[in-house]
């Protein structure tokens, strides 16, 4: 099991979750953040600090955001398991689902 970042993060990328993650498994894509499913230890520290409530436990992702589980997984298809977001830095790509979205309302 893992945590999933979903649609409310698109074009926001607040990064409060990154600061709370004890295992550095939250990576920055072009338009949103992604949790590496193999590096996440399911501690839940990221969920309560997300200001846009975009982070859910895998089993609790709302129906309208279910596709974001696959988006978080496929984001890492060609990256593998880098072993930490800090050393990787921002990655200039997004999952296909996210890349295809129109710009999200910022307020």
C-alpha positions in Angstrom: 0.0 0.0 0.0 1.0 3.6 -0.5 -0.2 7.2 -0.5 -1.3 8.9 -3.7 -1.2 12.5 -4.8 -4.2 13.5 -6.9 -5.6 16.2 -9.0 -5.8 19.1 -6.5 -2.0 19.2 -6.6 -1.8 19.9 -10.3 -0.3 23.3 -10.9 -0.1 23.9 -7.2 2.9 21.9 -5.9 2.9 23.4 -2.4 5.7 21.0 -1.2 4.7 21.0 2.5 4.4 17.2 2.0 8.0 17.1 0.8 9.2 18.7 4.0 7.3 16.2 6.1 8.3 13.0 4.3 10.9 11.1 6.4 12.0 8.9 3.5 12.2 11.5 0.7 9.8 9.6 -1.6 7.9 12.6 -3.0 9.2 13.7 -6.4 8.5 16.9 -8.3 7.2 16.6 -11.8 6.5 19.4 -14.2 3.0 20.2 -12.9 2.5 18.1 -9.7 4.2 16.0 -7.1 4.3 12.2 -7.2 4.8 9.6 -4.4 7.0 6.7 -5.4 5.0 3.6 -4.5 8.0 1.5 -3.8 9.8 4.1 -1.6 6.8 5.2 0.4 6.7 3.6 3.9 3.0 4.5 4.5 3.7 6.7 7.5 1.0 9.2 6.6 3.1 12.3 7.5 2.4 13.9 4.2 -1.4 13.7 4.2 -2.4 16.1 7.0 0.0 18.9 5.8 -1.3 19.1 2.3 -3.1 22.5 2.0 -5.2 21.4 -1.0 -6.1 17.9 0.4 -4.6 16.1 -2.6 -3.0 13.2 -0.7 -4.9 10.0 0.1 -4.1 6.5 1.3 -4.4 4.2 -1.7 -7.6 2.6 -0.5 -9.2 6.0 0.3 -8.7 7.8 -3.0 -12.0 9.3 -4.0 -13.7 7.8 -7.1 -13.1 10.9 -9.1 -9.4 10.7 -8.5 -8.8 6.9 -8.8 -6.8 7.4 -12.1 -4.1 9.2 -10.1 -2.9 6.0 -8.5 -1.8 4.8 -11.9 -0.4 8.3 -12.7 1.8 8.1 -9.6 3.0 4.6 -10.6 3.6 5.3 -14.3 5.5 8.5 -13.6 8.3 6.3 -12.3 8.2 3.7 -15.2 11.4 5.1 -16.9 13.0 6.4 -13.6 12.9 3.2 -11.6 13.6 3.8 -8.0 16.1 6.6 -7.7 16.3 6.3 -3.9 15.4 9.8 -3.0 13.8 12.9 -4.5 16.3 15.4 -3.1 19.2 14.0 -5.1 17.0 13.7 -8.2 15.6 17.3 -8.2 12.7 18.4 -10.3 11.9 16.1 -13.2 10.8 17.8 -16.5 7.8 15.5 -17.2 4.5 14.4 -15.9 2.3 11.3 -16.1 0.2 11.3 -19.3 -3.0 12.0 -17.4 -1.5 15.2 -15.8 0.3 16.4 -18.9 -3.0 16.3 -20.8 -4.9 18.5 -18.3 -5.7 22.1 -19.1 -4.2 24.6 -16.7 -5.9 24.3 -13.3 -7.7 27.2 -11.6 -5.4 28.8 -9.1 -8.0 30.3 -6.9 
